[in-house]
């Protein structure tokens, strides 16, 4: 189960990397001005390249959902940061450049930190779903954080706006990942159970909202601003919700918690560095 979940998470990361690169190039071509999100969406739906990115994004989500059906958020979500490992060579190839020694070094740090995190922490699954009462405190916190980011983004332009919108994207997609576990579990009860559950419709809203805000982040500023924030924001949000709402746990003890903390910091640092390098390599 753990191996299968890990493999599917890596497949999802590869597809998400392809989708981000293609969609950013499409969104960046739309001027960031009057018309806002409506104008952006209207322009994107007429772009065949954007639809190709959306197809890759959809495939990535299906693979992620399958991974979450087999493994814990604490396992699957950290593995999604390997999106940057796929985005980096892809961007370098498109830009016609070679990867630097720093790129290889940070890639090694990320891979080793992820492996050590899985071995040391031994993430264990909790509940697949929770009731709305258990979810309510998380919704309040996420809503306040997303609202603050959106208000800040409305008052900014350029890189600050892109970062704030990307953070909102990470919050939305992290929530979607946590909800996906419950929806996947409902599939065993039939289509009717899925369609009549509040979690399905909240999941759809989180995915749709996250997609629109993500395209706005791509449009607002350079990929180096939005990619690191979104790449780190989603797995962090999903993992926190897995612990706080679904009762997932790490099997670390004593001094192992210090090592886990160091590994998490190493993963975040490596992800941000690689995401910036991948963005710099992108011809978009």
N, C-alpha and C positions, 0 to 999 in steps of 0.2 A: 504493500500500500504506500509506504513512505517513498520508495524508489519511483513508483509510478507517478505519484503526486509531484515529486521533484522534476521528473522528466517532462511532464505536462506544463509545469510552471516555467521551465526553460524554453519550451516551445512557444508559450504565450509571450515570454519576454522578447523572443526573436521577432515575432509578428508585430508586437507593439513598437519595436524599434523601427521596423520598415514603415509602419503606419505613421509614426510621428514624423519621420523624415519627409515622407511624401506629402502629408497634410500640411506641414509647416510651410513647404515651398508654395503650396496652393494658397494658403491663408495670407502669407506675406505679400502676395501679389495684389491683394485687395487693399486699397488705401484706408488707413485708420482715421476716419473722419465722420462726417454727417451720415446718418442712417443707422449707425451702431450695429447691433447684432443682426437686425433684420436685413440690412444691406449685405452684411458678411455672409449670412446663410444663403441669401438669394444668389450671390455670386458663386459660392462654393458648389451648390447643387447643379450648376451648369458646367462644372469642371470634371472631365473624365478622370483626370489624375487624382482629384480629391476622392472620387468614388473608388478608385483602386486602393487608396489608403484606407478608406472606410471598410472595404472588404477585408484587408489585412487586420484592421482593428477588430472587426467582428470575429474573425478566426482566432485572434488572440484572446478575446473574451471567452469564447467557447472553450478553448484550452484551459484558461484560468478557472472557469466554472467546473470543468471536469477535475482539475487538480484539487479544488476546494471540496469537491465531493468525496475525495479520497484522503485528504490531509488537513492539518490544522492551518488556520490563518498564520500562526506563528512560524510555520514552515514555508508555506507557499508565498506569502507576501514578501519576506526578505529576499527570496530567490528572484522576485520580479525586478530587483534593482540591476540584475544582469542585463536588463534592456540596454544599458549603456555599453556593455561589452559587445553587443551586436551593432549598436548604432555607430560606434567609433570606427570600425573598419569599413562599414558601409559609407559613412560620410567621407572617410579618407579616400576611398576608391572613386567616389563621385568627384572629389576635388583633385584627384590625381596626385596625392601626396602620400608619403610613407609615415607610418606610426613612429612617434619619438620614443626615446628610452623612458621618458617619464610616463608615457601612455602604458608601455609594457609593465613598468614598475607598479603603477596604480592598479592595473588589471590584476597583477599577481596578488597585491594586497587584498583586493576585493574577493578574489576567489578563495584565498586562504582564510580570510576572516569569515566568509560564509560557511566554509566547510567546518571550521572550528566552532562556529556558533551552533550549527546543527548537532555536532558531536557532543559539545559541552552542555548545551541547553536542553537537548532531547525534547523538543516541543511536543506536547501532548494535546490532543483534541479535547474540547469541552462539549457543550451542547451545540447542535446544529442550528438551533433557532431559539429565540427568546420572545416573551410576550411584550406588548407595548409598554407595560409598566416598567419592565427592566430596561427597555430602550429609552424611556423618556428623559432621564438625566443626560444621556449621551446626545440625544437630539438637541436639547437645550444648549449644550456646550458647542456642538458642531454648528448649530444655527447661528449662535453669537459670533463664532470665529469666522464663518463664511460671510456673514453680514458685514463684519468689520472690514474684511478683505475687499468685498465688493464696493463698499462706500469709499475706501481708500483708493481703489482702482478708478472709480469715477472721477476722482479729484486729481489724478495723476496722468502723465503721458510717458511714452517711451518705456525704458527698462523698469522703473518702479511699478508701472501699470502691469507690465507683462509678468513680473514676479508675483504680484498680489493675485492676479487672475490664475496663475499656475498653482499657487497655494490653494485657492478655492477648488481648482480641478482635483488636486490631491485629496482634499477633504471629501469631495463628492465621490470620487472613485474608491477611496478607502471605505466609505460607508457602503457603496455598492458591493464591494468584495465581501463585507461581513454579512450583508443581506443575501448574497448569492448562495451562501451555505444553506440557509433555511429554504430558499426556493428550490434548490437542487434536491433537498430532502423531500420536498412536497411532490416531486415528480413521481415518486413511488405510489402516491395516493391518486394519481390520475390528473388529467388536464383540468378538470373542474375544480379540484382543490387548489391548483396553481392560480387559476384565473379569479378565484373568489377570495384569495388571501390578500390582506392589506400590504404584506411585505413585497408581493410581486409588483404592485403598482408604485410603491415607494422606491423599489429597485429601478423600475423603468424611469421614474422621475429623476433619480440620482444619475443614471447613465445618460439620459438626454441632457440634463442640465450640465453635467460634467463635460459632455462633448461640445456643447455650444460655448461654454466658458473656455475650454481648451483651445478652440479655434480662435477665440478672441485674444487669448494670450499669445498664440502664434502670430497673430496679426499685429499686436501692439508693440512688439519689440523683438530683438534678436533671440535666436534659439538658445543662446548661451544664458539668457535670463530666465526663460520659462522651463527648459528641460530639467535643470537640476532641482528646481523647486517641486515640480510635479513628480519627478522620478523618486525623490525622497519622501514627499508628502503622502503619496498613496500607501506605500507599505507601512509607514509609521502609523498612519491613521487606522489602517486595517488591523495591524497587530495590537494596537491599544484597545480597539473595540473587541478583538478576540479575547483579551484578558478581562476587560472591564464588564462586558456584557455577556459573552458566551462562556466564560469560565475556563478558558485555555490557560495552560501553565507551562513554565519551563522547569525542568527537573534538576536545576542547579542548587547547590548548597554551599554555605560557608564562603570560602575564598573564591569559589567558582563564579559567584555573582560579580566579583571585581573583574574577572576575566571576561564575563559576558558584557559588562559595561564597556570595557576597552574594545571588545570586538565590534560592538554596535557603533561606537565612535569611529572606529577604523572603516567600517562599511559606509557610514555617512560621508566621511572625508573622501574616500576613494570614489564614491558615486558622484559627488559634486565635482571632483577634479576631472573625472572621465566624461561627465556630461558636458562640462564646459569645453573640453577638448573636442568632443564629438560635434558640438554646436559650431565651434570655430572651423571645423573641417567641412561643414555643410555648405554647399554652394548657394543654398537659399539665403 
